[in-house]
Amino acid sequence: MGLMWVFWGTLCLLTTHIARSSWDLGEILGAEPQMKAKEVEASPRKPVAAPEAPIFDRDSSCAAGGDASDAMLAISCSVETGAWSISKNSIAFKSAGCLLGSHWDGRDRCDAPILPPKKTAVPASPPPRDSLSKAYKKLAEKAEELVPKTWWRDGFANDLLLLSHNDKEGPVRQFNINAKVRNKKLRNINQCVTRQVFIRRSFSFEEIVTPPDENEAGEAEGAAKFEEHSQRRRKLRGHKDKQVCAAFKEPVVQSFFKLWREDLGMFGGAWRKRGGVVREGEGLERGQNTGHGSKKRRDPNQWEWAPHLDKEGELRVSASEVLEHFLMTYGGIWTGCFRLLENSDCRGALAAASLVSASHILYDTSVRRKESADVGRLLVEGYLLAGLGRALLHGDIDSTGEARSTVFELRLADFTALQQCFLKLYSDSFGALYSEQLDKYLPLSFAPEMEITAKQRWQKVLRSDKTIFEPFYSHVRNWMFTEANNLIDFGPYRPLAAVPEVQRELVGPRRVDKNGKRGRRVLIDVGANGFFASPKYLVDSYAPYAPFTDVVMIEPEPHFSAGIPDTYTRRYNLTNLKIYAEVNTKSASDIIQLLPSLVSDEDFVVLKFDVDPNRFAYGATMEWGFLYDLMKEENKHVAAMVDELYVELHFHYPKLFWEHFHSNWEALDMFRTLRSRGVAVHAWP
């Protein structure tokens, strides 16, 4: 999370260097030569061609082609068009009750609106302790100068302004971790593979393979093969072998692998004409699941995916057995997944089993069992499995998501798209219900004192009656913070580009401005902290819908390695700016000054702002000042350039050991106000 800060002298020297730099930031992106991704001071190189985007015809309901496989595109099309949906008449939805949780005395928080405290009840709070980084403290206090003083800010630590003291105060969990041992183990292994120390470990999934069986060709020959493999592995990794995952050799996994190959990658499903036969198991025809690079791809507007019932869903049953095997073997504690850290075969087996199971769960919740009482639980379980598979493939340096990975020939883009399917179903149903209850019983009370500017391009979409994004929660963290206790999870966000109307605009028949220029799709990650953290997650999240053409990472001293795989530098115009992000300094590295030099009005711009010194994040922070600066009258033109915004707001939150100015209630109201005024904003992470 955020930036690691060093002594102030380095900051001053680097800022001076940037201010006097002879190269023009405006030339980093687009058609002009740009600096190489790993070193901004390196020699210029020719920009790469734009990544292959999906095809979205004017008369189509869904995009075709692109990174995801055709079967996953068909599944996504069914969800996005509403053919698959969560029934508001389901027992689960009707009996959902108050999703906001309960008061300390057991009363529902939906009994009556929670009224904001009066000024007299909120005395000024003692200031929080300062950040241990003097450099960061100085910059954060400079940014905080832009935030107006109010009585509720002075009383930021008052208990009446803390909306989520504990788990009982919501949001209510749909997935009961303690109901079954399996649930807890699924949570454990999901937590493990989504943690920073796992997702940032990358290697070639093609090079590190399962060691040969010592008994395959006789004891002596088998031992020789094993030693040969071990030497090669040590050379590749640069250290001695660690414990490897042996699960791939287990009969239950080998049986699943055989069935998977026979299934032609169809996740245990088959094709049928869209809009035709609707009876279960009828009208199906077998076929291969084609994808990126194939000359003949199926159009999801014409074909749909449905489970086949051959041998009573043999592949799904086998996938469940594989999941059970991995969960019981590696899910006992949250560090269990490290035993399969460097084994692509085991990663592939668990990811494939998760993909099959999650695809069928999606069908169950939105088609086959949409009226049942356990729809809410299944939505969370399916999303956890999709997220598990994605995180397992996240470290592959041989693919950017579109190419097939591991011996199971999986596509990372399929897991990303599947996550979005679950998010769409959840956001339209239980998420929408939560938002409705939140606004009714926890009314907007501490709106920011600013005039808000939003990009006009998407206002018709954002102000429609449709649910566009994931909900905001009272604790101002994301869905998986509630359901899986994940302190940091980059997955449960629904990007603007996933909305069909927006995707059609971005990748359909392209518009040009008056100068004949085509708009780019640009990600600017302020506080990147290494490529395999938020930059890669965001790049991969948009790839199935409207892949970025340019990516700018701003990070001077990443806590984790910022190494970027060649596969990504060949596909995207990637730039790593090693500068300290500043706010309210008017310098060359002030974000408000920097943005217009990186993008133009016709670009689709996604900006992530998460700048803090990791474990030293106390006292003043930079993001509140950044938002007030962005919305200043003199900076309206900059705010109007940003299509979508991801921001982590820090506030007083003892549960996370946060000691900051600003309160929980104020943070929630900042996000609610921005979104209600047409800003496409997400509460990161």
Secondary structure, DSSP 8 states (H G I E B T S, - for coil): -B-----HHHHHHHHHHHHH-SS-GGGSSTTS-B--SS-TTS--B---------B--TT-SS-BSSSS-HHHHHHHHHHHTTSS---TTSHHHHT---TT-B-TTS-BTTSS------GGG----------S-HHHHHHHHHHHTTS---HHHHTTT-GGG-S-SSGGGS---SS-TTT-HHHHHHHHHHHHHHSHHHHT--B-TTTS-----TTTT-HHHHHHHHHHHHHHHHHHHSS-------GGGSHHHHHHHHHHHHTTTSTTEEEEETTS--STT-S-B------TT-SS---TTTEEEEE--GGGTHHHHHHHHHHHHHHHHH-SSTTGGGGGTT-HHHHHHHHHHHHHHHHHHHHIIIIITTTSTTHHHHHHHHHHHHHHHHHHHTTBTT-SSSS-BTTTTB-HHHHHHHHHHHHHHHHHTHHHHHHHHHHHHS------SS-----GGGHHHHTSSS--S----TTSS-HHHHHS--SS-S-----GGGSHHHHHHHHSS--B-TTS-B--EEEEEET--STTTHHHHHHHHHTTTS--SEEEEE-SS-SS-----HHHHHHSEEEEE----BSSS-STTBHHHHHHHH--TTSEEEEEE---BGGG-EE--SHHHHHHHHTSGGGHHHHTT-SEEEE-----BGGGTBEESS-HHHHHHHHHHHHHTT--EEE--
